[in-house]
Amino acid sequence: METQVNLQPDPEDVEKNKAMAILAYIIFFIPLLAAKESKFAMYHANQGLNLFLFWVAYFVLSWILAACVRILPKQARFRISMSN
């Protein structure tokens, strides 16, 4: 026996929490506090959180990579000057 899953959001929930869904991508925790009962708002809050975490990881990794790129040429010049 197969169970059917309804993936369509409730139209009333969508209309009521459209602003919360938009805010979720700007400040993800507002819908977490203001619209806990809305599946629509929670979905977009989770997406906003994922986007924020991706952005933080990207920022940290790019900062580390930039630091490595700045350090490597200095080490190369130091090694060349030590070999002469």
Rosetta blueprint (number, residue, H / E / L):
1 M L
2 E L
3 T L
4 Q L
5 V L
6 N L
7 L L
8 Q L
9 P L
10 D L
11 P H
12 E H
13 D H
14 V H
15 E H
16 K H
17 N L
18 K H
19 A H
20 M H
21 A H
22 I H
23 L H
24 A H
25 Y L
26 I L
27 I L
28 F L
29 F H
30 I H
31 P H
32 L H
33 L H
34 A H
35 A L
36 K L
37 E L
38 S L
39 K H
40 F H
41 A H
42 M H
43 Y H
44 H H
45 A H
46 N H
47 Q H
48 G H
49 L H
50 N H
51 L H
52 F H
53 L H
54 F H
55 W H
56 V H
57 A H
58 Y H
59 F H
60 V H
61 L H
62 S H
63 W H
64 I H
65 L H
66 A H
67 A H
68 C H
69 V H
70 R H
71 I H
72 L H
73 P H
74 K H
75 Q H
76 A H
77 R H
78 F H
79 R H
80 I H
81 S H
82 M H
83 S H
84 N L
